[in-house]
Amino acid sequence: MRRETHLAIAAFAGFILGIAGSTVLASLGWVNLVPWAIAGMLIGVLPNQRHDALRPGLLYGFVLTVIFMLVGYKGSWTNGQEVGLLLLSLVLGLIGSIAGAILSLLGNKLRLLIQR
């Protein structure tokens, strides 16, 4: 599978799980982390080599976090608060990208262990 395909799958998964986490699965609270972690590890299973698992994981975590924050925001968009929310979403997106990369690399490592 091509690298661009991995990136597209990662972005799509982050988008869908970000929306689901803010709407359908919102009542689950912290339990949302379980499907997010499983998806992050599955994204790492796709690439054949470890270094190819890093970028999709980064993208997955970033998209998931930003979409979750923006969709889940229930406040008002007045008095310049939208800029603050966007900045907060981007900063948290960077943290989410690190988590996504760790999960993706972990999934890739598990794949290599299973193949032995």
Backbone as CSV, one residue per row, in Angstrom:
resi,resn,N_x,N_y,N_z,CA_x,CA_y,CA_z,C_x,C_y,C_z
1,MET,0.838,-1.173,0.000,0.000,0.000,0.000,0.889,1.244,0.000
2,ARG,0.484,2.246,-0.716,1.291,3.458,-0.848,1.195,4.335,0.384
3,ARG,2.207,5.176,0.569,2.248,6.079,1.723,1.075,7.049,1.726
4,GLU,0.696,7.527,0.558,-0.418,8.462,0.480,-1.714,7.801,0.930
5,THR,-1.854,6.523,0.640,-3.042,5.780,1.063,-3.068,5.659,2.581
6,HIS,-1.914,5.388,3.179,-1.838,5.319,4.646,-2.239,6.649,5.270
7,LEU,-1.745,7.739,4.692,-2.077,9.064,5.223,-3.568,9.359,5.085
8,ALA,-4.144,8.980,3.956,-5.577,9.213,3.747,-6.410,8.398,4.736
9,ILE,-6.025,7.150,4.955,-6.746,6.308,5.911,-6.635,6.890,7.321
10,ALA,-5.437,7.357,7.674,-5.219,7.930,9.009,-6.057,9.193,9.211
11,ALA,-6.069,10.069,8.214,-6.842,11.306,8.324,-8.344,10.996,8.404
12,PHE,-8.803,10.059,7.593,-10.218,9.694,7.601,-10.613,9.094,8.945
13,ALA,-9.790,8.195,9.462,-10.083,7.571,10.760,-10.114,8.616,11.869
14,GLY,-9.165,9.540,11.862,-9.153,10.607,12.854,-10.385,11.488,12.756
15,PHE,-10.783,11.790,11.545,-11.960,12.631,11.312,-13.224,11.946,11.835
16,ILE,-13.421,10.694,11.451,-14.624,9.965,11.853,-14.662,9.749,13.365
17,LEU,-13.538,9.322,13.951,-13.517,9.079,15.393,-13.590,10.378,16.192
18,GLY,-13.083,11.473,15.647,-13.204,12.769,16.313,-14.652,13.226,16.387
19,ILE,-15.363,13.060,15.280,-16.791,13.411,15.261,-17.572,12.479,16.177
20,ALA,-17.316,11.182,16.071,-18.044,10.207,16.904,-17.775,10.437,18.387
21,GLY,-16.548,10.769,18.727,-16.210,11.010,20.124,-16.896,12.228,20.712
22,SER,-17.212,13.188,19.865,-17.884,14.401,20.338,-19.394,14.311,20.285
23,THR,-19.917,13.339,19.557,-21.369,13.261,19.390,-21.904,11.931,19.912
24,VAL,-21.788,10.903,19.117,-22.391,9.605,19.420,-21.778,8.971,20.675
25,LEU,-20.472,9.017,20.796,-19.783,8.366,21.911,-19.478,9.310,23.071
26,ALA,-20.007,10.519,23.026,-19.678,11.527,24.045,-20.077,11.081,25.448
27,SER,-21.128,10.315,25.556,-21.579,9.885,26.885,-20.626,8.880,27.527
28,LEU,-19.723,8.305,26.745,-18.787,7.326,27.284,-17.638,7.965,28.069
29,GLY,-17.411,9.252,27.852,-16.340,9.943,28.568,-14.969,9.404,28.219
30,TRP,-14.198,9.045,29.250,-12.824,8.591,29.035,-12.754,7.259,28.300
31,VAL,-13.843,6.520,28.225,-13.845,5.237,27.514,-13.626,5.452,26.012
32,ASN,-13.844,6.684,25.543,-13.529,7.023,24.148,-12.083,6.709,23.809
33,LEU,-11.218,6.740,24.793,-9.798,6.502,24.544,-9.526,5.093,24.030
34,VAL,-10.383,4.152,24.371,-10.165,2.762,23.952,-10.263,2.609,22.429
35,PRO,-11.379,3.012,21.788,-11.404,2.878,20.321,-10.369,3.777,19.639
36,TRP,-10.069,4.930,20.240,-9.046,5.799,19.664,-7.692,5.108,19.678
37,ALA,-7.366,4.457,20.779,-6.077,3.766,20.888,-6.016,2.570,19.938
38,ILE,-7.107,1.824,19.855,-7.136,0.668,18.953,-6.948,1.120,17.512
39,ALA,-7.645,2.177,17.126,-7.509,2.696,15.758,-6.090,3.188,15.506
40,GLY,-5.500,3.857,16.488,-4.124,4.336,16.331,-3.146,3.198,16.121
41,MET,-3.334,2.109,16.859,-2.452,0.955,16.682,-2.703,0.263,15.349
42,LEU,-3.965,0.198,14.918,-4.265,-0.404,13.618,-3.657,0.402,12.477
43,ILE,-3.597,1.705,12.632,-2.958,2.539,11.616,-1.480,2.196,11.506
44,GLY,-0.860,1.850,12.633,0.543,1.451,12.615,0.776,0.069,12.056
45,VAL,-0.265,-0.750,11.990,-0.130,-2.098,11.451,-0.007,-2.061,9.924
46,LEU,-0.584,-1.073,9.297,-0.615,-1.018,7.831,0.766,-0.914,7.173
47,PRO,1.630,0.009,7.590,2.927,0.131,6.916,3.851,-1.055,7.195
48,ASN,4.695,-1.360,6.228,5.625,-2.471,6.377,6.818,-2.116,7.256
49,GLN,7.247,-0.872,7.222,8.434,-0.463,7.972,8.056,0.544,9.045
50,ARG,8.872,0.553,10.081,8.577,1.396,11.243,8.529,2.879,10.893
51,HIS,9.493,3.343,10.104,9.509,4.775,9.793,8.311,5.201,8.941
52,ASP,7.691,4.246,8.259,6.494,4.564,7.475,5.237,4.644,8.344
53,ALA,5.328,4.219,9.597,4.180,4.279,10.509,4.108,5.615,11.239
54,LEU,5.180,6.388,11.208,5.233,7.624,11.993,4.291,8.703,11.464
55,ARG,4.386,9.034,10.194,3.567,10.123,9.645,2.064,9.864,9.738
56,PRO,1.594,8.662,9.373,0.151,8.423,9.539,-0.302,8.551,10.992
57,GLY,0.533,8.119,11.929,0.187,8.252,13.340,0.106,9.704,13.770
58,LEU,1.065,10.509,13.322,1.037,11.942,13.629,-0.224,12.589,13.082
59,LEU,-0.538,12.276,11.827,-1.716,12.863,11.191,-3.000,12.401,11.870
60,TYR,-3.081,11.126,12.181,-4.266,10.581,12.861,-4.511,11.303,14.185
61,GLY,-3.494,11.395,15.009,-3.651,12.041,16.312,-4.021,13.509,16.205
62,PHE,-3.418,14.206,15.244,-3.707,15.632,15.065,-5.152,15.843,14.615
63,VAL,-5.555,15.132,13.568,-6.915,15.294,13.028,-7.949,14.897,14.081
64,LEU,-7.727,13.778,14.755,-8.658,13.322,15.784,-8.854,14.377,16.867
65,THR,-7.776,14.929,17.368,-7.856,15.890,18.461,-8.515,17.193,18.024
66,VAL,-8.112,17.715,16.891,-8.666,18.996,16.428,-10.159,18.853,16.117
67,ILE,-10.541,17.797,15.412,-11.955,17.599,15.086,-12.771,17.382,16.357
68,PHE,-12.248,16.592,17.292,-12.938,16.364,18.564,-13.176,17.689,19.289
69,MET,-12.182,18.542,19.322,-12.322,19.834,20.008,-13.321,20.748,19.297
70,LEU,-13.216,20.857,18.000,-14.075,21.787,17.269,-15.533,21.326,17.231
71,VAL,-15.758,20.037,17.038,-17.128,19.529,16.994,-17.754,19.547,18.387
72,GLY,-16.961,19.258,19.391,-17.485,19.179,20.750,-17.687,20.509,21.438
73,TYR,-17.231,21.607,20.842,-17.370,22.920,21.471,-18.833,23.330,21.490
74,LYS,-19.343,23.610,22.664,-20.760,23.967,22.823,-20.970,25.412,23.262
75,GLY,-19.905,26.176,23.310,-20.015,27.561,23.750,-20.396,28.496,22.619
76,SER,-20.348,29.771,22.908,-20.695,30.771,21.900,-19.433,31.222,21.170
77,TRP,-19.618,31.686,19.966,-18.514,32.160,19.139,-18.524,33.688,19.100
78,THR,-18.416,34.309,20.261,-18.458,35.766,20.313,-17.197,36.322,20.939
79,ASN,-16.989,37.594,20.732,-15.903,38.350,21.357,-14.519,37.765,21.099
80,GLY,-14.294,37.264,19.911,-12.977,36.761,19.560,-12.615,35.428,20.181
81,GLN,-13.562,34.734,20.780,-13.270,33.449,21.400,-12.915,32.371,20.380
82,GLU,-13.345,32.544,19.149,-13.051,31.532,18.143,-11.550,31.413,17.886
83,VAL,-10.832,32.532,17.972,-9.378,32.487,17.785,-8.734,31.688,18.918
84,GLY,-9.176,31.922,20.135,-8.661,31.184,21.280,-8.947,29.691,21.173
85,LEU,-10.155,29.346,20.732,-10.507,27.940,20.575,-9.658,27.291,19.484
86,LEU,-9.464,27.991,18.392,-8.646,27.432,17.315,-7.205,27.235,17.758
87,LEU,-6.663,28.197,18.491,-5.294,28.051,18.993,-5.185,26.903,19.988
88,LEU,-6.155,26.804,20.883,-6.171,25.702,21.836,-6.276,24.366,21.102
89,SER,-7.126,24.307,20.090,-7.288,23.075,19.319,-5.994,22.690,18.615
90,LEU,-5.285,23.682,18.089,-4.027,23.392,17.411,-2.957,22.911,18.379
91,VAL,-2.871,23.538,19.544,-1.887,23.110,20.544,-2.200,21.699,21.028
92,LEU,-3.464,21.451,21.338,-3.851,20.106,21.749,-3.689,19.110,20.602
93,GLY,-3.869,19.582,19.373,-3.636,18.733,18.201,-2.193,18.276,18.107
94,LEU,-1.275,19.155,18.466,0.138,18.761,18.479,0.398,17.687,19.529
95,ILE,-0.220,17.833,20.686,-0.089,16.807,21.728,-0.748,15.504,21.254
96,GLY,-1.906,15.618,20.627,-2.587,14.443,20.086,-1.777,13.754,19.000
97,SER,-1.040,14.541,18.223,-0.219,13.932,17.170,0.903,13.096,17.777
98,ILE,1.444,13.536,18.895,2.480,12.752,19.573,1.878,11.433,20.061
99,ALA,0.688,11.502,20.659,0.021,10.281,21.118,-0.292,9.362,19.939
100,GLY,-0.754,9.933,18.835,-1.047,9.131,17.649,0.196,8.458,17.094
101,ALA,1.318,9.169,17.114,2.567,8.587,16.624,3.011,7.436,17.519
102,ILE,2.891,7.609,18.827,3.273,6.551,19.762,2.406,5.308,19.536
103,LEU,1.101,5.511,19.390,0.201,4.379,19.162,0.491,3.693,17.838
104,SER,0.754,4.480,16.816,1.045,3.916,15.507,2.344,3.115,15.527
105,LEU,3.356,3.646,16.169,4.623,2.921,16.272,4.460,1.656,17.120
106,LEU,3.638,1.722,18.140,3.358,0.548,18.956,2.645,-0.525,18.131
107,GLY,1.670,-0.107,17.335,0.978,-1.051,16.460,1.914,-1.684,15.455
108,ASN,2.839,-0.895,14.925,3.811,-1.431,13.983,4.742,-2.425,14.661
109,LYS,5.145,-2.116,15.877,6.008,-3.025,16.646,5.284,-4.334,16.932
110,LEU,4.003,-4.263,17.310,3.221,-5.465,17.558,3.097,-6.314,16.294
111,ARG,2.935,-5.658,15.167,2.865,-6.378,13.892,4.154,-7.147,13.635
112,LEU,5.277,-6.514,13.880,6.562,-7.165,13.655,6.752,-8.337,14.626
113,LEU,6.290,-8.181,15.869,6.401,-9.273,16.829,5.521,-10.462,16.443
114,ILE,4.333,-10.184,15.934,3.412,-11.247,15.532,3.939,-11.985,14.309
115,GLN,4.600,-11.266,13.387,5.108,-11.883,12.161,6.274,-12.826,12.408
116,ARG,6.948,-12.718,13.548,8.113,-13.574,13.830,7.740,-14.986,13.976
